[in-house]
Amino acid sequence: MCIILASSSPRRKRILNKLGYNFQVVEPEINEKNINSLNPKDYVVDISKKKGLCVEEKYPNRHIISGDTIVSFKNKIIGKPLSEQDAFNTLKNFSNNAHYVISALTLTFKNDQITIVDSSKVYFDKISDQQIKEYIEKNNVMDKAGSYNIENANGFLIKNIDGCYNNIVGFPEQKFLKSKIKIVIDKI
C-alpha cells in the first residue's frame, strides 16, 4: 500500500520522489482562508492538518502526507500575489530585508496526526525596481507565496539563507529525515 501525497505542489512531489517514496497524489480541496486570524506558524500547521483530514475522508485506511508553506514578513502571512503590482510591492518590501518561510508537514492515519514545522530565514539583497520588474516578467510569480520561487531567485534576489533550503521549496526535509513521520512511513 503506497502513501498519498495530499498536495498539488510539484516541488513536494519531486522531493518525495528523490527520497525514494512511492505515492499517489490527491489534491485536497479546502478553504485556506485564515478565518481564525492565526499567527503564521499556527496557520501553516492548521492548513497542513486540514489537507490531510480532507483527503482521509476519501481514503480512510491510507497514510496521507500533507503540507503547507507560507511566507511571513513582520509576523504577517504573505500569500500568493493578487496581481503583478501586488507581487512588485511584496518584492520591494523584501528588498534589503529578511523574512521567514515556514513549512508544515503532516502525516494523517485513522484520524491521528503527526506534524512537524520548520522555519527558514531568507535575506534579500537590495534590489532595484527594474530588477523586480525583470524578475516578474521572466518568472511565474502569481502562484508563489511571497511572489518568488527560491529555485530561480537564489543568487539574484537572495543574499543569504539561514535554514533548510528544501523547507523554502516547500518540504522541511531536514526535520522530516529525523521525524516520527519518516519512521512510520518507512514501515509501510
Residue pairs with C-beta under 8 A, 6 or more apart in sequence:
1 62
1 63
1 188
2 21
2 22
2 23
2 24
2 188
3 21
3 22
3 23
3 24
3 62
3 63
3 64
3 65
3 185
3 188
4 23
4 24
4 25
4 26
4 55
4 59
4 62
4 63
4 64
4 65
5 12
5 13
5 16
5 23
5 24
5 25
5 26
5 64
5 65
5 66
6 26
6 27
6 28
6 51
6 52
6 54
6 55
6 64
6 65
6 66
6 108
7 13
7 25
7 27
7 28
7 51
7 65
7 66
7 67
8 25
8 27
9 67
9 69
9 170
11 151
11 169
11 170
11 171
12 67
12 170
12 171
13 25
15 166
15 169
15 170
15 171
15 173
16 23
16 65
16 171
19 173
21 185
23 65
26 55
26 58
26 59
26 64
28 50
28 51
28 52
28 54
28 55
28 66
29 54
30 47
30 50
30 51
30 54
32 47
32 68
34 43
34 77
36 46
38 46
39 75
40 70
40 72
40 75
40 76
40 77
40 100
40 102
41 72
41 102
41 117
41 119
43 70
43 77
44 68
44 69
44 70
44 102
44 103
44 104
44 117
45 104
45 106
45 115
45 117
47 68
47 104
48 66
48 67
48 68
48 104
48 105
48 106
48 115
49 66
49 104
49 106
49 108
49 113
49 115
51 66
51 67
51 68
51 106
52 64
52 65
52 66
52 106
52 107
52 108
52 113
53 108
53 111
53 113
55 64
55 66
55 108
56 62
56 64
56 108
56 109
56 111
60 110
61 110
62 109
63 107
63 108
63 109
63 184
63 185
63 188
64 107
64 108
64 109
65 105
65 106
65 107
65 108
65 181
65 185
66 105
66 106
66 108
67 103
67 104
67 105
67 106
67 170
67 171
68 103
68 104
69 101
69 102
69 103
69 104
69 145
69 167
69 168
69 170
70 77
70 78
70 79
70 101
70 102
70 145
71 77
71 78
71 79
71 99
71 100
71 101
71 102
71 145
71 146
72 78
72 99
72 100
72 101
72 102
73 90
73 93
73 94
73 97
73 99
73 100
73 146
78 90
78 99
78 145
78 146
78 147
79 145
80 142
80 143
80 144
80 145
80 147
81 87
81 90
81 141
81 142
81 144
81 147
84 136
84 141
84 142
86 147
87 136
87 141
87 142
87 147
88 129
88 132
88 133
88 136
88 147
90 146
90 147
91 124
91 127
91 132
91 135
91 136
91 147
91 148
91 157
92 129
92 132
94 124
94 146
94 148
94 157
95 124
95 125
95 126
95 127
95 132
96 124
96 125
96 126
96 127
97 123
97 124
98 121
98 122
98 123
98 124
99 121
99 122
99 124
99 146
100 119
100 120
100 121
100 122
101 119
101 120
101 122
101 146
101 150
101 163
101 167
101 168
102 117
102 118
102 119
103 117
103 118
103 167
103 168
103 170
103 171
103 172
104 115
104 116
104 117
104 172
105 115
105 116
105 117
105 171
105 172
105 175
105 176
105 179
105 181
106 113
106 114
106 115
106 181
107 113
107 114
107 115
107 180
107 181
107 184
107 185
109 184
114 179
114 180
114 181
114 184
116 172
116 175
116 176
116 179
116 181
117 172
117 175
118 163
118 164
118 167
118 172
118 174
118 175
119 163
119 167
120 161
120 162
120 163
120 164
120 165
120 167
120 168
121 161
121 162
121 163
122 150
122 158
122 160
122 161
122 162
122 168
123 158
123 159
123 160
123 161
123 162
124 157
124 158
124 159
125 157
125 158
125 159
127 135
127 157
131 156
131 157
135 141
135 148
135 153
135 156
135 157
136 147
139 148
139 149
139 152
139 153
140 149
141 147
141 148
141 149
148 157
150 158
150 165
150 168
150 169
151 169
154 161
161 168
164 172
164 173
164 174
164 175
166 172
166 173
166 174
167 173
167 174
167 175
176 182
